[in-house]
């Protein structure tokens, strides 16, 4: 039981960090001149930054809503994975290797922790449901 509790703590810690970095921060800072200049600096049009913020907010909400269908969560995880990988590539192509290049990979590592612990929790839930359904049959004759 301690393993399940630890996995829940790891999952929610990693997922809340992703929510803060990819949902709350973009929502609060996307219209600042610094954010707009960051998008322009990478060579993207302003509308791309606006679309990216909308999808980041929706995706971060998708990660923290507990009863969202698993298929949707898988798409959210995939979308964030692409976002972080391409952010790293964009920064590397424009600025070379540096902190701006590595930071998306750091957030990607947190996303991986969230993803792995999400699937561990699903496996525990499945095993628990399976055991509760079959345990009653063991005593029937």
N, C-alpha and C positions, 0 to 999 in steps of 0.2 A: 504494500500500500504506500510505503514511503516513496517508491519509484514513481508511482502515478502522481503523487503530490509534487515531487521534484520536477517531473516533466511538465506539469501544469504551470509551475512557477517559471520554468525556462521558457515555455511557449508564450505565456502572457507577457513576460519581460521583453522578449525579443519582438513580439508583435506590437506591443505598445511603443517601443522605440521606432519601429517602422512607421507606425501610425503618426507619431510626432514628427519624424523627419520628412515623411512623404505626404502627409495629410494636413497637419496643422501648420507647419512652417510654410509650405507653399501657399496655403490659403491666406496666411497673414502677410506674406512678403511678396507675392507674385506681381503686384502692381507698383512696387517700388522701382525707382530708376535704376538701382543696382541690379535688380533681377532682370529688368528689361535689357540692360546693357550686357548682362551675362549671356542672354540668348542671342543678341546681335553679335557679340564677340565670337561666338561659335559659328556664326554664319547662318543661323536660322531666322526665318521671318517671325515677327512679333506674334502672329496668330498661332504659330506652332507652340510657343510658350504658353499661350492661353489654353490651348487644347490639352497640352501636357499637364497643366495644373488641374484641369477638370478631371482628367483620367486618374491622376494621382490621388485626388480627394476621394473619388468614387472607389478606387482600388483600396485605399487605406480603410475606408468604411467597410468594404467587403471582407477585409481581413479580421476586423474586430467584431463583426456581427456573428454571434455564435451559431445560429440556426440556418445560416445561408447554405444552400446546396453545395456539396463537395465539388461538383463540376465547376461551379462558378469560382470557388476558392482556388481551384487549380489554375484557372485562367488568370486570376488575379496574381498568383505567385509567378506564373509565366510572364505576364506583362511587366511586373516589377523586375524580374530577372533581365529581360530585354532592355528595360529602361536603364538599369545600372551598368550593364555591359556596354551599351551604346553611349552612355554618358562618359564612361572611361575612354572609349575609342575617340569620341569627339574631342575631349580635352587633350588627349595624347596627340591627335592630328593637328590641333591648332596650337597648343602651348608646349608640347613635348612632355616628357615624364616629370611629374611633380606631385605636390599634395592634392591638387585638383583632380589629377588622374587616379590617384590611389583611393581617395575618399569614397567614390561610388563602389569600389570593390570592398571596402570595409562595411558599408551598408549592405552590400550583396551578401557578405558573410553572415550578417545578422539575419537577413532574410532566409538564408539556408538553415540557420538554427531554428527559426520559426517554422519553416516547412517540415523539417525532420521531426521536430517535436509535435507538430500538428498530426503527422501520420502515426507517430507513436501513440498519441492519445486516441486516435481513431481505432488503432489496433487494440488497445486496452478496452475501449468501449465495445468493440466487436466481440472480443473474447469474453467480456463480462456478460453481454447479451446472450452469447452462445451457451455459456456455462449456466446461466439462470434458466434458460429454456430446456436444457438437457438434464439439469440436476434433479428435477421432479420425476423424471422417468426412471432414474436409477433405483428408486424404492418401490416402483409399481411392479406387480406380478401379473 
